[in-house]
Amino acid sequence: MNKLLTLMFIVLSAFACSNDQENTEIDENIGILFIGNSLTYFNDLPILVKERVEAQGKEVVVKMVAKPNYAIVDHWADGEVQPLISSKAYDYVIIQQGPSSQSDGRQMLIESGKLYSDLCKQNNAKLCYFMVWPSISNYGTFDGVIKNHTDAAAMNNAILLPVGEVWKEYIDTTNNLDYYGPDGFHPSVKGSEVAADVIVQHLFN
């Protein structure tokens, strides 16, 4: 009888260890939530990020909530993103809106960003600011774009993803506008690929 009990204990222990290993594997998945507008969904930026992260041998799940012309305050008002953040399924929450070089855009980045920051902290997620770029016709506002995103990320203790800064350095150095698509605002495939590279570099390298 003792031998039978011992055998059952060994089997149950092995089963428990197996379940622990499975749970560990699930926990190792990285969750990234993208919240933005067409600058995010053009060329499916989340998938480009996913491909690069998985190329590093990491497991990642991405989800995108992006609508045309939306700012982060609009997403907050809709109420769709709060349950997603509160689900604790996402390690990183990447927020994105338009260039935001002017005072109203700056205010939204800071004040609405604080709402996201507080909710992320409550759910063990890291808030990230996806710094974008102005249209070619408004290229002179680029410094304002960079400053306002940089300030908002610092004020809300968030990770800055300086995609716009990388774009500006490339354009100023090469005089090449090929990161822009045909409309002079949305990204070309190359521009989105660079954005994905910058995001992965600042989150995982």
Secondary structure as UniProt FT lines:
FT   HELIX           2..27
FT   STRAND          30..36
FT   HELIX           38..41
FT   TURN            42..44
FT   HELIX           45..55
FT   TURN            56..57
FT   STRAND          60..66
FT   TURN            68..69
FT   HELIX           72..78
FT   HELIX           81..86
FT   TURN            87..88
FT   STRAND          92..95
FT   HELIX           103..107
FT   HELIX           108..112
FT   HELIX           113..122
FT   TURN            123..124
FT   STRAND          126..130
FT   HELIX           136..141
FT   HELIX           142..155
FT   TURN            156..157
FT   STRAND          159..161
FT   HELIX           163..174
FT   TURN            178..179
FT   TURN            182..183
FT   HELIX           189..204
//
